[in-house]
Amino acid sequence: MRANLTQMVGLATAAGAKTLLLGMRMPPNYGPEYTGQFALVFSDLARDRHVPVVPFLLTDIALSPTLLQGR
């Protein structure tokens, strides 16, 4: 995932696009080590490639039970 995102950011930047990295999170049932490493990819890539990042694209949606489907 990291390599793919790095390549996409690099290609977009090289093409002259204004790049914004949109972070995602994994559900907590994947475990703290996996979810933590997954989240770090976005912040690390943003820092290394000097692009802005939205830490979690779905903050206003995923954290609001009224916007989610029932089970």
N, C-alpha and C positions, 0 to 999 in steps of 0.2 A: 504494500500500500504506500509506504513512504517513497519508494523509488518511483512508482507511478505518479504520485502527486508532485514529486520533485520535477519529473519530466514535464508534466502538464504546465506547471507554473513557469518552468524555463521556456517552454515553447510559446506560451502566451506572452510572456514578457519580451521574448526575442521578436515576436511579431508586432510589438508595439502596443499590445493591449494593456489597459489598466487592470491589474490583477487584484482580486479580493479573494482571500481564502476563507471558505465557509466551513467551520468546524462542526463535527458531529460527535455524539457520545454513544457508547455501547450500553445496553441494559446492564444493570448491576449484577444480574445473575451470571455474567461471564467471569466474575471474580475481580477483586481489586487490582491485582497485578496486570491483567489483560486490559481492563478498562482504563487504568492509569496510563499504560504505555500507548494505547490507542489515542487517548486525548493529547498526549505529549507530541505526537506526530505533527499536529496542526500548529501548535505554538512554536515548536522547534523549527519547522519549515518556514513559518512566517518570519521568525528572527533571522534564520540563515539566508533567506532569499530577499529580505527587506520588503516584504509585502504586508499590507494590513490583513488582519484576521478578525472574523467574528467568531468568538470561542465556541458558541453553540447556536447553530442556525435556528433551531426550533425552541429556543428559550420561552418565548411567549405562547407557544402552542403546546409543547410536550409537558410543560409544568402546570397547565390549566386543565383540570379534570372536565370542565364544561365543554372543552373543545375536542375531547376524545370520544371515540365510540365506546359503547358499553360492551361488556364481554359476552 
